[in-house]
């Protein structure tokens, strides 16, 4: 998910709203103590305030998790190691088979009275035994390498790496990015095979599940899962916030579009048009954001209209000092 640009607007809205309102033409707005602003129809039209109707949606239980873009080089090195271990095991198997066949041939010639001595037969049998021992060592080394890969990367990625570096080419050339997604401690396993995130320069981005990691995050202590995403615009060690669907019954509610959200005093808000020209400011849950907007299971109804253009203007009007009250620092000493 993209880094929350709303937090960057907190200081902008909080520090500049009053100054903006004091230097703009009057909209003949009236305010109330519950975060409401009323504008006459002419002011609504002149200011370009735009609203959209909220749509009813359903959402499964979700968690906000942290995704880290991993360096693929350790996985590529593992693939080379596994391929080398497999090649050694195969070579040792061929050598053992050849030595065993030579020992059988030498023994047959000896028993048939051919030109083979007992010493040659014994030497061939010793070579076969040594080759078989080397085969067992190579097989054990390959098994240990595979076991270590599973312990570090999980069964799915270890199996992929065992196919060799070519199986990981999409990660090596940057076409795909390998993500490690850490869930909050105590979260159930993800449902489905994809998650959603949003990047500032490319919008929504999907990542597809590869498999579970055998390791827990040392800080969060939550379960970790590996995902694959389009690598365009992603950089190694980049950290992202992602929305992960979890098990549980779906909730009914509405999705507030991200363009309707304004930040004030460290809190996300949205203006709802409760009547013609009347706009009520309502808070949103900070943890309600996902790639499609802000899902709210309560506090909003489908069909209500929210302001998607002009919210900053409304809050600047709401923050105007009451009539007759001068802003702080506005008095001049004449003598």
N, C-alpha and C positions, 0 to 999 in steps of 0.2 A: 504494500500500500504506500502511497506517496506520503511524504512527510507532511504533517498537518500545517497547512499554510495559515489556518485560522489563528494559531497562537501568535503568528507574526503580526497579526492585525490588532492584537489587544492594545498595544501601546498607541497605535495609530488612532483607533477609535476613541480610547479613553482620553488621550492627551489633546486631540485636535477637534473633537466633536463640537465643543462649545465655541472654540474660535471660529470654526467653519460656519456655525449657525449665526454668529454675531456679524459676519461679513457677507451674508447672503441676503437676497431680498426676502421680505417677510412672506411667509406662506399662509398667514392668518390661521396658524394652527393653535389648537387648545390641547392641553395635556391634563392627565389626572394622576393621582398618586399610585396607581396600580400598573404603571408602565404603558399607558394608553395614549395615543395621539389621534386627534380628530382634525381632518382637513376638509375644507369645502371642495366641491367637485372641480371648480376651476383650478385650484391649487394641485389637486391630484393629477389633472391632465397636464398642467404646466410642468410639473416635476418629473413626469414620465414614470411614475410608480407603476410597477407591473406585478401581477399576482398570478399564481397557478393553483389549481385545485389539487388537494392531496388525494392520492389513490390508496385504496385498501390493499394491503399486502400481508403475506404470511412469511414468517421467518423462523427457521430452526434455531435452537440455542447456538450461540456463537461465542467465540472467545477472541480477544485481541491478543495476538502473539507477535513475537519478534522473529524476523527472518534475517539470517546473515548469508551473504554471498560468499561461498567458499572458494578458496584457491584450488583448482583442479589438479595441480602438480603432484601433491601427495598421492592422489588416487591414480594418476597416470604412472607414477613410480611403482605403486603397488601392482598395477596391471603388468608392468615389465617384470617384476619379481615373480608374480604368479605364472606368467608365461615361461620364464626361465626355469622355474621349478617343475613345471609340467614337461617342458622339453627334456630336462635332465631325467625325469622319471621315464619318459618314453624311450630315450636313448638307452637308459639302463635296462629297460625291459627287452629291447632289441638285442642288446649285448648278452643278456642272460639267456635269451632264447637261442642265439647263435652258439654260445658256449655249451649249452646243454645238448644241442644237435651235434656239435663236434665231439663231445664226450661219448654220445651214443654211437656215432660212426666209428670212432676209434675203438670202442669196446667190441663192436661187431666185427671189425677187421681182425682184432686180436683173437677172438673166439673162432674165427674162420681160418686161422693160421696164415693170414696175410702178413705182409711186411710191416707189422706194427708190434712194438715191444710193450711189455707190461709197464715199463717206466713211462712210455708215451701215453698209455691209457690213464695211468694215475695222474699224470700232469694235466691231461684234458679234464679229468673229473675235478681236480683241484681248481682249475680255471673256471669251470662251470659253477662250482660252489662259491667262489669269490664273486663271480658275476651276479649270482643270485643274491648274495649279501648286499652288493652295491645297489641292486634293484630295490631291495627292501629299504635301504637307507634313503634312496631317492624318493620312494613312495612316501616314507615317513616325513621327509622334508616338505614334499608337496602338500601333504595333509596338514602339517603344522602351519604352513604359509596360508592355506585356505582358512584354517581355524582362526589364525590371527587376524585375517582380513574380515571375517564375520564378526569377531569381537570388537573390531574398530569401526567398521562401516555398516554392519548389518548384512543380512542374508541377500537382499536385493542388489545392493551396490557391489558386494563381494562377488556375487555371481556374474555381474556385468563386467567387473574388472578381470575375472578369470578368463573372459573371452579375448583378452588382449587389448593393447592400446588403441587399436582401430575402433573398438566398440565405444571408446570414450572420445572419439575425434570431435564430436560436436561441442564438448566442453573445452577441449584443447584449443580449438580455433575460435571460441567465443560465440558460436551460433546459439549455444544454450548455456544457461547458468545453473549451477548446482547450489541449492539453498538448504540451509539447516534451519528448521522452524521449531522454536522452543515454546511449548504451551505453558500456561501458568500451572504451578504445582497443584496437583489434585484434579486436573481436568480429565474428562474421559477422552478416549481416542477419537480422532476426527472421523466424521462420516463423509462418504463420497471420496472422489479421487482428485479433487481440485480445490484450490483456495483462491481468494481474490486479493489483489493489492492495487495500489494506485500510485503512479509516479508523476511528479509535477510536469515533466516534459513529454509524457506520452499517454497519460490517462490510465484507465483500468488495465490490469495485466493479470492473466491467469497463470497459475503454477500447478503442475500435476504431480501427484504423489508417486514417489519411487518406492519408499519403504520406511520402516521404523529404524531409528538408530538404537543400538544397544546401550548407549550412554545417556545419562541425564546431564542437563546443563549444570555446571558447578555452582553457578550463582542462583539461578531461578529454581533449580532442583525439579524442573518440570520435564515431562517426556519430550523427546526430540524426534522429528521426522524429516526425512530428506525429500525435496521436491525439485522438479525440473521446470525451468521457465525460459522464455525467449531471452537470450543474453543481450539483446540490443539495449544499450544505455545502462546496463548494470555493471558495477565494478567490484572487484575482489575486496572483501572486508566491508562492503557497504551494508548497512543495517536498515531494515524496513519494518514497518508495522503492517501486519496482514490480518485478514479476517478468516478465521477457521471455523467451519460448521462442525458442531458437536452433536452427540446423540441427544435425544429428548423430543418431546412433542413440539410441534410448530406453534408459534405465537401469532396472534392476529394483531394488526396495527396498521400504521401508515409509514411511508418513507418520505421524510422531509428532504428535498433536494439540497445538495451541498451549496448551491448558489444562493439559497435563501438564508444561510447562516451568517450571522454577524457575531463578533466577539466583543465583549465588554466586561471589564473587571475580571478577566480570566475565566469567563463563563460563556458558552455558546448560547445564542438567543435566536429567535425567529419572530417576525411580526405576522400576526394573523389578522386578516380583515374580518372583524366580527359584525360589521354593518357597513353600509356604504360610506366610505371616507373615514371609518374608525378602525384603528390598527392597535392591536393589543400585543405587547411584547411578552413572549413566553420562553422559559428556559428549556434547554435540551439536556439530555443526559450526556455527560462527557464521554462515557464508554459506549455510546450508541452508534458510533460511526462505523460504516463499512464502505465498500467500494462504490456502492450505488447511492449513498446518501446517509441519512441519520434515521435509523429505524426507531420508532416510538410506539410502544405497546399501550401507552396511556397518555392522557393529557391532550390528545388531538383526535379529531374525527375525520373520517373519509369525507371528502366534499368541501371541507374548510379550505379557504384560500389563503395562501401564504405569500408574502412579498418576496419576489426573487430579484427585483431591481428597485433600488431606492431605500433599502433598509438603513444604510448609513445616514441618509437624509432624515429619516424618521427619528433615529436616535439622537441626531443633533438637535432636532426640534424638542424632543422630550427633555434633553439636558439643559435647555435654555433656562436662565434664572427666572423666577417669578416676576411678573410685571412690577416695576418700581424698585427692584433690587439690582444694585450695580454689581458687576463682577468684582471679584477680589482684585485689588490693585488698580481699580478703575478710578479712584479718587485722586484728584490733583490738589496739591497745596498751593494756594494763591499767595500766601503771605505768611 
